[in-house]
Amino acid sequence: MPPNDDVCFTSCSSLKVPHPTSPPAFHLPILFARATNSFAQLIDSLRTRSGFQRVSPRFTPLWSRTPSLIRSAELTHSLSGTQEAHSASGRIRAWLDGALVGKSSLLCSASLSMNRHDQSTQYESKTAKGEDSLLVGKSHLLCSASLSLTRADESSQARVEGREMQLKGHSAGRHDEERVLISEVLVRNKDGEELERKDLETEALTALKACRANSALTVREVQEDVHRIINSGYFSSCMPVAVDTRDGIRLVFQVEPNQEFQGLVCEGANVLPAKFLEDAFRGGYGKVVNLKRLDEVITSINGWYMERGLFALVSAVEILSGGILRLQVSEAEVNNISIRFLDRKTVEPTIGKTKPETILRQLTTKKGQVYSMLQGKRDVETVLTMGIMEDVSIIPQPASDTGKVDIVMNVVERPSGGFSAGGGISSGITSGPLSGLIGSFAYSHRNLFGRNQKLHVSLERGQIDSIFRINYTDPWIAGDDKRTSRTITVQNSRTPGTLVHGDQNDGGSVTIGRVTAGIEFSRPIRPKWSGTAGLIFQHAGAHDENGNPVIKDVFSSPLTASGKPNDEMLLAKLESVYTGSGDHGSSMLVFNMEQGIPVLPEWLSFNRVNGRARKDIEIGPARFLLSLSGGHVVGNFSPHEAFAIGGTNSVRGYEEGAVGSGRSYAVGSGEISFPMVGPVGGVIFGDYGTDLGSGPTVPGDPAGARLKPGSGYGYGFGIRLDSPLGPLRLEYAFNNRMAKRFHFGVGHRN
């Protein structure tokens, strides 16, 4: 069969699939009725994962839905005057009484007329109380039919009087159990003629279970076999007719095969791919439609929408002239999106501080799109990551009678700002009575002007460390359609220089003071990828413990690249970040490059690249985390900017920076973590780091002067405790020099 290459969407949102050039062989009556009269039913159907009402073999029978499929058969049966014949007719009449008084979805009532050949076309029946008579003719009810027996050569019809009054006292259960012997079972078309296609006759005969030649049947068994024929999927109607012949009673199932499929018109399917429809109906061209197969196709179409969380389903199927199948799809487009602010305490509607457009621009769901529950879930997560909402939920509602959906987003705002205080640990200090402890005080406002702009002012102070920082962030610059954010930072910091230069032999120490100011722009590049570009000015120099500037250490090694108390540089920064799920432990890749721009001759010019990668693998209840980082510097740079190796976030088992400091470095780490009891977990780890032989190339060779090995490894074990401050890490490590060391940290490793 040639492919459906000419499938196309028309301007009226319809998909037309013309029949192929080969002779068609697929004919279908009206199969499905509209089942979603309001959009509320559509939403309910999607939420409950239930299908819509369809007229198919497992739903309401076709013959009870379409009057043209119901035919009354009223035939007369003429018997000879023998006592045996009259007795037989009585038994048949009693058997078929069950069709009249028994409940059935096929035949709700039936009448039987059995006359001698010399009687007139009416039969007068006298009741037990009088001479009243009733005339029972063809039933005109939708779910009724009359059934009688006749000889094959007779054409006259008989009407039975008085049956209705007599049958009021009959018991359906008693008649359902009475049986009549059937001598022959045939399948014919609705005109009583043989079917043109023998394969369809075989399908009908195969579907029969109880109705066999030379078998005694009840009305219930006949009804069940009628259902089986319909449920085979090839027939739109089936009418059982009993005919008395010389050889006995012949049971004929008069069936109407489905029509031949010649083409498809799909309306309302704006997001459903044309190829999906082509593949779904491709095998049906040139064949008699099977209702069960059609039901599977409809289910697959609905499943395609369900898998993508789309509010849509097939609402109607019908036949058009020429054997064209019309498929109606209802896709719920977004009509309107509104934001409703709720009070944190009363959960009643209130006036919010955030501008609605600040929230709306975060949403990927737009007006005119088919509403997706998965997309709505991502929108909720996106709004929560703004940091200004305490709770977010989406409520889809039907939009009047338009078949569209209105989206109402309920949000509960967090307090917009305030003061905070806390503490931490610095990894750069390894000795002293209050080793590494840092206190902090901060003021933050997370929703300036109702536009989610953030201002953060903080001061951190420790034994040696001190950082004062002002940070302003606009997470989405107004008027930009690329979701570009802007960050302006001003910072004055003092950090220990022990990572590179260590402690001085005279007992003193070196601190590095930096004043920086910069601006950075970030934006998403593609899913899971983001990029950052910026300019940063830095004024940095070394100081002794009294705060006086120094240019050389006790080994006469330079502490600045310019030979002056301070080095100045303008750095152009580029960074690209890939994150997997965004959770800690997920895959991550970071590439960073900084280029010193010598705007003035004395400003430093160098290029520094740095990268790190992380991969997390689940092994049963345990997790294996593999990380790798490395970097290199080319040009004239400050010695205190060398890569320091060793410590809690590098090679455990060594002090901070004790392995080496060079122009290049590479550090690899692997650890297996596993749950133990409640929030407590265990970890086994191993680290390795090296300066790749680049230590002597750093100005003054601070690593060689302090006899740093340049490479080393460590291994050990530890415990992790989940706390409100983040994971608390306590680890005990051994290094390759047989030294032992405890490491304590708050939060995840960098």
Secondary structure, DSSP 8 states (H G I E B T S, - for coil): ----TT-EE-TTSEEEE---SS--------------SSHHHHHHHHHTT------STTSS-GGGT-GGG-------EEE-S-HHHHHHHHHHHHHHHHHHHS--SS-S-----EEETTS-SEE----SS-S----B----STT--------TT-----EE-SHHHHGGG--HHHHHT--EEE-EEEEEETTS---S-HHHHHHHHHH-SS--TTEEE-HHHHHHHHHHHHHTSSEEEEEEEEEEETTEEEEEEEEEE--B--EEEEES-SSS-HHHHHHHHGGGTTSB--HHHHHHHHHHHHHHHHHTTBSEEEEEEEEETTTEEEEEEEE-BEEEEEEEEE-TTT--EE--SS-HHHHHTT-S--TTSB-BHHHHHHHHHHHHHTSSEEEEEEEEEEETTTTEEEEEEEEEE---EEEEEEEEE-TT---STTTTEEEEEEEEEEEETTTTEEEEEEEEEESS-EEEEEEEEESS-TT-SS--EEEEEEEEEEEESHHHH---TTS---EEEEEEEEEEEEEEEETTEEEEEEEEEEEEEEE-TTS-EESB-TT--BSSSSSSSEEEEEEEEEEEEEESSSSTTS-EEEEEEEEE--SSTTS--EEEEEEEEEEEEEETTEEEEEEEEEEEEEES--GGGSEEE-STTSSTTS-TT-SEEESEEEEEEEEEEEEEETTEEEEEEEEEEE-TT-GGGSTT-HHHHTT--SEEEEEEEEEEE--TTS-EEEEEEEETTS-EEEEEEES---
